[in-house]
Amino acid sequence: MAVVLRLRRMGAKKRPIYRIVAADSRSPRDGKYLEALGQYDPRKAENQVVLERERVTHWIKNGAELSVAVRNILKREKAL
């Protein structure tokens, strides 16, 4: 089972909020996930990001892959 850190879309229509999750690579975008690691709100002016940095580093050290969007968010937050 390959684990991927990726975004899970939530929120209302045309008002997205994304949850950063660790999920099996075979599960659908908004499907089952292993653990929620944070939240990203693109509608805020400062693109508010809330992260559990300890858990993110735990998953990365254990071989989880990063999606492109999550990698960009983590670089911007200096969590990589």
GUVOZA-241533 format. One line per field, with one value per atom (N, C-alpha, C, O, CB): residue number from 0; x, y, z; chain. Coordinates in pm, whole numbers, plus 50000, padded with zeros to 5 digits. Glycine has a CB too. Layout:
<recs>
resi <- [NUM / ...]
u <- [X / ...]
v <- [Y / ...]
w <- [Z / ...]
chain <- [A / ...]
</recs>
This chain:
<recs>
resi <- [0 / 0 / 0 / 0 / 0 / 1 / 1 / 1 / 1 / 1 / 2 / 2 / 2 / 2 / 2 / 3 / 3 / 3 / 3 / 3 / 4 / 4 / 4 / 4 / 4 / 5 / 5 / 5 / 5 / 5 / 6 / 6 / 6 / 6 / 6 / 7 / 7 / 7 / 7 / 7 / 8 / 8 / 8 / 8 / 8 / 9 / 9 / 9 / 9 / 9 / 10 / 10 / 10 / 10 / 10 / 11 / 11 / 11 / 11 / 11 / 12 / 12 / 12 / 12 / 12 / 13 / 13 / 13 / 13 / 13 / 14 / 14 / 14 / 14 / 14 / 15 / 15 / 15 / 15 / 15 / 16 / 16 / 16 / 16 / 16 / 17 / 17 / 17 / 17 / 17 / 18 / 18 / 18 / 18 / 18 / 19 / 19 / 19 / 19 / 19 / 20 / 20 / 20 / 20 / 20 / 21 / 21 / 21 / 21 / 21 / 22 / 22 / 22 / 22 / 22 / 23 / 23 / 23 / 23 / 23 / 24 / 24 / 24 / 24 / 24 / 25 / 25 / 25 / 25 / 25 / 26 / 26 / 26 / 26 / 26 / 27 / 27 / 27 / 27 / 27 / 28 / 28 / 28 / 28 / 28 / 29 / 29 / 29 / 29 / 29 / 30 / 30 / 30 / 30 / 30 / 31 / 31 / 31 / 31 / 31 / 32 / 32 / 32 / 32 / 32 / 33 / 33 / 33 / 33 / 33 / 34 / 34 / 34 / 34 / 34 / 35 / 35 / 35 / 35 / 35 / 36 / 36 / 36 / 36 / 36 / 37 / 37 / 37 / 37 / 37 / 38 / 38 / 38 / 38 / 38 / 39 / 39 / 39 / 39 / 39 / 40 / 40 / 40 / 40 / 40 / 41 / 41 / 41 / 41 / 41 / 42 / 42 / 42 / 42 / 42 / 43 / 43 / 43 / 43 / 43 / 44 / 44 / 44 / 44 / 44 / 45 / 45 / 45 / 45 / 45 / 46 / 46 / 46 / 46 / 46 / 47 / 47 / 47 / 47 / 47 / 48 / 48 / 48 / 48 / 48 / 49 / 49 / 49 / 49 / 49 / 50 / 50 / 50 / 50 / 50 / 51 / 51 / 51 / 51 / 51 / 52 / 52 / 52 / 52 / 52 / 53 / 53 / 53 / 53 / 53 / 54 / 54 / 54 / 54 / 54 / 55 / 55 / 55 / 55 / 55 / 56 / 56 / 56 / 56 / 56 / 57 / 57 / 57 / 57 / 57 / 58 / 58 / 58 / 58 / 58 / 59 / 59 / 59 / 59 / 59 / 60 / 60 / 60 / 60 / 60 / 61 / 61 / 61 / 61 / 61 / 62 / 62 / 62 / 62 / 62 / 63 / 63 / 63 / 63 / 63 / 64 / 64 / 64 / 64 / 64 / 65 / 65 / 65 / 65 / 65 / 66 / 66 / 66 / 66 / 66 / 67 / 67 / 67 / 67 / 67 / 68 / 68 / 68 / 68 / 68 / 69 / 69 / 69 / 69 / 69 / 70 / 70 / 70 / 70 / 70 / 71 / 71 / 71 / 71 / 71 / 72 / 72 / 72 / 72 / 72 / 73 / 73 / 73 / 73 / 73 / 74 / 74 / 74 / 74 / 74 / 75 / 75 / 75 / 75 / 75 / 76 / 76 / 76 / 76 / 76 / 77 / 77 / 77 / 77 / 77 / 78 / 78 / 78 / 78 / 78 / 79 / 79 / 79 / 79 / 79]
u <- [50085 / 50000 / 50089 / 50170 / 49904 / 50074 / 50149 / 50068 / 49951 / 50184 / 50131 / 50065 / 50103 / 50219 / 50103 / 50004 / 50023 / 49967 / 49857 / 49956 / 50042 / 49989 / 49926 / 49995 / 50101 / 49796 / 49726 / 49612 / 49586 / 49672 / 49545 / 49435 / 49303 / 49281 / 49434 / 49214 / 49078 / 48985 / 48987 / 49048 / 48903 / 48817 / 48698 / 48631 / 48770 / 48672 / 48556 / 48494 / 48543 / 48594 / 48391 / 48328 / 48211 / 48179 / 48429 / 48148 / 48030 / 48069 / 48186 / 47943 / 47968 / 47989 / 48051 / 48001 / 47856 / 48159 / 48235 / 48297 / 48336 / 48145 / 48306 / 48370 / 48456 / 48427 / 48263 / 48562 / 48639 / 48727 / 48780 / 48725 / 48740 / 48838 / 48899 / 48827 / 48775 / 49030 / 49096 / 49156 / 49213 / 49204 / 49143 / 49206 / 49328 / 49318 / 49106 / 49441 / 49562 / 49557 / 49552 / 49694 / 49560 / 49542 / 49650 / 49711 / 49404 / 49671 / 49751 / 49652 / 49566 / 49847 / 49663 / 49565 / 49635 / 49747 / 49463 / 49566 / 49613 / 49605 / 49508 / 49527 / 49705 / 49710 / 49596 / 49564 / 49842 / 49534 / 49425 / 49289 / 49194 / 49421 / 49277 / 49147 / 49115 / 49206 / 49147 / 48986 / 48948 / 48983 / 49012 / 48799 / 48979 / 49020 / 48947 / 49011 / 48995 / 48817 / 48739 / 48698 / 48605 / 48616 / 48766 / 48730 / 48798 / 48836 / 48763 / 48811 / 48868 / 49014 / 49089 / 48856 / 49053 / 49191 / 49239 / 49159 / 49206 / 49370 / 49430 / 49435 / 49404 / 49569 / 49474 / 49488 / 49480 / 49534 / 49622 / 49411 / 49406 / 49527 / 49554 / 49272 / 49599 / 49723 / 49717 / 49807 / 49833 / 49613 / 49602 / 49490 / 49410 / 49732 / 49486 / 49380 / 49436 / 49526 / 49263 / 49385 / 49428 / 49306 / 49215 / 49515 / 49303 / 49190 / 49240 / 49298 / 49121 / 49219 / 49270 / 49193 / 49240 / 49267 / 49078 / 48997 / 49044 / 49009 / 48853 / 49121 / 49173 / 49284 / 49352 / 49225 / 49302 / 49405 / 49545 / 49627 / 49400 / 49572 / 49705 / 49712 / 49810 / 49744 / 49609 / 49604 / 49635 / 49738 / 49703 / 49547 / 49567 / 49592 / 49515 / 49448 / 49699 / 49735 / 49754 / 49824 / 49865 / 49691 / 49709 / 49766 / 49706 / 49574 / 49882 / 49950 / 49984 / 50012 / 50076 / 49982 / 50039 / 50177 / 50192 / 49948 / 50277 / 50410 / 50474 / 50542 / 50499 / 50453 / 50514 / 50461 / 50538 / 50486 / 50332 / 50271 / 50310 / 50327 / 50118 / 50325 / 50368 / 50508 / 50534 / 50363 / 50599 / 50735 / 50738 / 50819 / 50827 / 50651 / 50643 / 50608 / 50672 / 50537 / 50507 / 50465 / 50571 / 50593 / 50333 / 50638 / 50743 / 50860 / 50915 / 50791 / 50899 / 51009 / 50975 / 51065 / 51044 / 50847 / 50805 / 50776 / 50720 / 50684 / 50811 / 50804 / 50680 / 50656 / 50817 / 50601 / 50482 / 50524 / 50616 / 50388 / 50455 / 50479 / 50394 / 50294 / 50445 / 50435 / 50363 / 50301 / 50365 / 50457 / 50177 / 50120 / 50185 / 50249 / 49963 / 50170 / 50232 / 50179 / 50256 / 50207 / 50048 / 49988 / 50035 / 50067 / 49834 / 50041 / 50085 / 50233 / 50274 / 50060 / 50313 / 50456 / 50473 / 50556 / 50530 / 50397 / 50406 / 50362 / 50425 / 50321 / 50257 / 50209 / 50315 / 50343 / 50077 / 50373 / 50473 / 50600 / 50661 / 50509 / 50639 / 50754 / 50727 / 50812 / 50791 / 50608 / 50572 / 50567 / 50602 / 50436 / 50522 / 50515 / 50645 / 50654 / 50405 / 50747 / 50878 / 50868 / 50934 / 50947 / 50784 / 50766 / 50841 / 50838 / 50619 / 50906 / 50983 / 51127 / 51208 / 50976]
v <- [49882 / 50000 / 50124 / 50143 / 50000 / 50207 / 50332 / 50444 / 50462 / 50366 / 50518 / 50629 / 50758 / 50780 / 50634 / 50844 / 50972 / 51081 / 51067 / 50974 / 51190 / 51309 / 51395 / 51438 / 51387 / 51421 / 51496 / 51577 / 51570 / 51402 / 51654 / 51739 / 51667 / 51595 / 51871 / 51687 / 51634 / 51754 / 51833 / 51535 / 51767 / 51886 / 51876 / 51773 / 51903 / 51986 / 51997 / 52134 / 52211 / 51976 / 52166 / 52297 / 52296 / 52193 / 52399 / 52409 / 52422 / 52443 / 52458 / 52536 / 52444 / 52468 / 52606 / 52706 / 52455 / 52611 / 52732 / 52798 / 52915 / 52830 / 52726 / 52777 / 52665 / 52615 / 52827 / 52627 / 52510 / 52536 / 52646 / 52463 / 52433 / 52424 / 52286 / 52189 / 52445 / 52276 / 52149 / 52098 / 52174 / 52162 / 51969 / 51903 / 51828 / 51757 / 51806 / 51843 / 51771 / 51637 / 51631 / 51852 / 51528 / 51395 / 51299 / 51319 / 51340 / 51194 / 51081 / 50975 / 50933 / 51028 / 50931 / 50838 / 50731 / 50749 / 50913 / 50620 / 50515 / 50570 / 50637 / 50383 / 50543 / 50600 / 50549 / 50612 / 50567 / 50438 / 50383 / 50440 / 50421 / 50234 / 50510 / 50564 / 50690 / 50760 / 50594 / 50721 / 50840 / 50969 / 50965 / 50837 / 51081 / 51210 / 51241 / 51279 / 51321 / 51225 / 51259 / 51135 / 51139 / 51338 / 51024 / 50899 / 50879 / 50974 / 50784 / 50753 / 50713 / 50758 / 50753 / 50561 / 50801 / 50841 / 50783 / 50741 / 50995 / 50783 / 50724 / 50822 / 50786 / 50674 / 50946 / 51045 / 51185 / 51212 / 51026 / 51274 / 51416 / 51486 / 51471 / 51483 / 51563 / 51626 / 51777 / 51841 / 51585 / 51836 / 51981 / 52029 / 51950 / 52043 / 52161 / 52222 / 52340 / 52409 / 52267 / 52362 / 52469 / 52542 / 52480 / 52414 / 52674 / 52755 / 52855 / 52957 / 52830 / 52826 / 52915 / 53046 / 53137 / 52843 / 53058 / 53179 / 53293 / 53408 / 53148 / 53263 / 53367 / 53442 / 53386 / 53307 / 53567 / 53650 / 53593 / 53595 / 53793 / 53542 / 53488 / 53337 / 53274 / 53521 / 53278 / 53133 / 53056 / 52990 / 53093 / 53066 / 53010 / 52860 / 52785 / 53040 / 52817 / 52676 / 52640 / 52709 / 52645 / 52529 / 52475 / 52336 / 52252 / 52474 / 52310 / 52182 / 52118 / 52188 / 52199 / 51986 / 51909 / 51865 / 51757 / 51785 / 51950 / 51929 / 51798 / 51734 / 52043 / 51756 / 51631 / 51511 / 51422 / 51611 / 51510 / 51398 / 51402 / 51297 / 51401 / 51522 / 51534 / 51478 / 51401 / 51681 / 51516 / 51463 / 51313 / 51242 / 51534 / 51264 / 51119 / 51045 / 50945 / 51089 / 51093 / 51025 / 51035 / 50940 / 51084 / 51150 / 51166 / 51073 / 51012 / 51313 / 51063 / 50974 / 50827 / 50747 / 50993 / 50793 / 50655 / 50626 / 50521 / 50624 / 50717 / 50690 / 50736 / 50692 / 50549 / 50824 / 50874 / 50967 / 51046 / 50947 / 50956 / 51045 / 51171 / 51169 / 50975 / 51279 / 51405 / 51439 / 51423 / 51518 / 51486 / 51536 / 51671 / 51730 / 51550 / 51718 / 51844 / 51960 / 52045 / 51871 / 51964 / 52073 / 52073 / 52178 / 52063 / 51956 / 51948 / 51984 / 52051 / 51806 / 51940 / 51975 / 52127 / 52181 / 51909 / 52196 / 52342 / 52409 / 52506 / 52392 / 52359 / 52415 / 52398 / 52491 / 52349 / 52279 / 52252 / 52335 / 52379 / 52103 / 52357 / 52442 / 52586 / 52651 / 52438 / 52634 / 52771 / 52790 / 52896 / 52808 / 52686 / 52691 / 52652 / 52652 / 52601 / 52618 / 52575 / 52454 / 52447 / 52690 / 52360 / 52237 / 52119 / 52010 / 52203 / 52139 / 52031 / 52035 / 51952 / 52040]
w <- [50000 / 50000 / 50000 / 50091 / 50122 / 49900 / 49892 / 49955 / 49924 / 49745 / 50044 / 50112 / 50042 / 50008 / 50263 / 50022 / 49956 / 50046 / 50100 / 49815 / 50061 / 50129 / 50020 / 49927 / 50209 / 50033 / 49929 / 49989 / 50109 / 49822 / 49903 / 49947 / 49930 / 49832 / 49868 / 50026 / 50021 / 50021 / 50115 / 50141 / 49917 / 49904 / 49997 / 50006 / 49759 / 50065 / 50152 / 50130 / 50046 / 50303 / 50202 / 50191 / 50095 / 50035 / 50146 / 50082 / 49998 / 49852 / 49818 / 50046 / 49769 / 49627 / 49605 / 49657 / 49551 / 49529 / 49498 / 49622 / 49615 / 49428 / 49734 / 49856 / 49914 / 50023 / 49960 / 49843 / 49886 / 50008 / 50028 / 49772 / 50087 / 50193 / 50176 / 50153 / 50339 / 50186 / 50164 / 50293 / 50371 / 50057 / 50316 / 50429 / 50375 / 50275 / 50503 / 50440 / 50402 / 50474 / 50596 / 50438 / 50395 / 50452 / 50403 / 50298 / 50418 / 50482 / 50440 / 50394 / 50472 / 50556 / 50269 / 50213 / 50130 / 50083 / 50127 / 50114 / 50024 / 49883 / 49847 / 50040 / 49803 / 49667 / 49579 / 49478 / 49602 / 49615 / 49534 / 49570 / 49495 / 49549 / 49682 / 49723 / 49644 / 49600 / 49874 / 49624 / 49548 / 49624 / 49744 / 49517 / 49555 / 49612 / 49743 / 49841 / 49512 / 49744 / 49864 / 49941 / 50021 / 49825 / 49917 / 49982 / 50117 / 50185 / 49892 / 50152 / 50280 / 50291 / 50193 / 50299 / 50411 / 50434 / 50566 / 50649 / 50433 / 50586 / 50704 / 50821 / 50934 / 50672 / 50792 / 50899 / 50840 / 50733 / 50974 / 50910 / 50872 / 50934 / 51053 / 50919 / 50852 / 50896 / 50902 / 50955 / 50807 / 50848 / 50849 / 50761 / 50711 / 50806 / 50743 / 50665 / 50587 / 50635 / 50756 / 50467 / 50378 / 50325 / 50270 / 50261 / 50343 / 50296 / 50192 / 50228 / 50416 / 50063 / 49957 / 49944 / 49876 / 49825 / 50005 / 49991 / 50080 / 50055 / 50020 / 50181 / 50269 / 50196 / 50111 / 50403 / 50230 / 50164 / 50186 / 50094 / 50216 / 50306 / 50334 / 50312 / 50352 / 50477 / 50249 / 50224 / 50351 / 50362 / 50112 / 50445 / 50578 / 50573 / 50512 / 50666 / 50639 / 50647 / 50793 / 50867 / 50564 / 50835 / 50969 / 50952 / 50885 / 51052 / 51013 / 50996 / 51130 / 51228 / 50913 / 51132 / 51243 / 51194 / 51137 / 51286 / 51215 / 51158 / 51200 / 51120 / 51197 / 51324 / 51372 / 51293 / 51256 / 51523 / 51268 / 51194 / 51046 / 50984 / 51209 / 50990 / 50850 / 50834 / 50742 / 50803 / 50924 / 50915 / 50939 / 50879 / 51015 / 51027 / 51051 / 50922 / 50889 / 51160 / 50850 / 50727 / 50619 / 50545 / 50676 / 50609 / 50507 / 50537 / 50446 / 50501 / 50665 / 50703 / 50678 / 50652 / 50850 / 50685 / 50661 / 50514 / 50483 / 50743 / 50424 / 50282 / 50209 / 50097 / 50262 / 50270 / 50200 / 50087 / 50102 / 50299 / 49975 / 49862 / 49881 / 49953 / 49726 / 49816 / 49825 / 49691 / 49587 / 49872 / 49693 / 49569 / 49539 / 49627 / 49579 / 49418 / 49377 / 49461 / 49506 / 49227 / 49482 / 49558 / 49704 / 49758 / 49553 / 49766 / 49905 / 49916 / 50010 / 49962 / 49820 / 49821 / 49816 / 49889 / 49702 / 49731 / 49722 / 49851 / 49894 / 49607 / 49913 / 50039 / 50148 / 50223 / 50082 / 50158 / 50261 / 50240 / 50337 / 50261 / 50115 / 50087 / 50130 / 50190 / 49937 / 50099 / 50135 / 50287 / 50338 / 50073 / 50359 / 50505 / 50572 / 50695 / 50553 / 50492 / 50541 / 50632 / 50736 / 50616 / 50593 / 50670 / 50609 / 50665 / 50681 / 50496 / 50433 / 50479 / 50437 / 50280]
chain <- [A / A / A / A / A / A / A / A / A / A / A / A / A / A / A / A / A / A / A / A / A / A / A / A / A / A / A / A / A / A / A / A / A / A / A / A / A / A / A / A / A / A / A / A / A / A / A / A / A / A / A / A / A / A / A / A / A / A / A / A / A / A / A / A / A / A / A / A / A / A / A / A / A / A / A / A / A / A / A / A / A / A / A / A / A / A / A / A / A / A / A / A / A / A / A / A / A / A / A / A / A / A / A / A / A / A / A / A / A / A / A / A / A / A / A / A / A / A / A / A / A / A / A / A / A / A / A / A / A / A / A / A / A / A / A / A / A / A / A / A / A / A / A / A / A / A / A / A / A / A / A / A / A / A / A / A / A / A / A / A / A / A / A / A / A / A / A / A / A / A / A / A / A / A / A / A / A / A / A / A / A / A / A / A / A / A / A / A / A / A / A / A / A / A / A / A / A / A / A / A / A / A / A / A / A / A / A / A / A / A / A / A / A / A / A / A / A / A / A / A / A / A / A / A / A / A / A / A / A / A / A / A / A / A / A / A / A / A / A / A / A / A / A / A / A / A / A / A / A / A / A / A / A / A / A / A / A / A / A / A / A / A / A / A / A / A / A / A / A / A / A / A / A / A / A / A / A / A / A / A / A / A / A / A / A / A / A / A / A / A / A / A / A / A / A / A / A / A / A / A / A / A / A / A / A / A / A / A / A / A / A / A / A / A / A / A / A / A / A / A / A / A / A / A / A / A / A / A / A / A / A / A / A / A / A / A / A / A / A / A / A / A / A / A / A / A / A / A / A / A / A / A / A / A / A / A / A / A / A / A / A / A / A / A / A / A / A / A / A / A / A / A / A / A / A / A / A / A / A / A / A / A / A / A / A / A / A / A / A / A / A / A / A / A / A / A / A / A / A / A]
</recs>
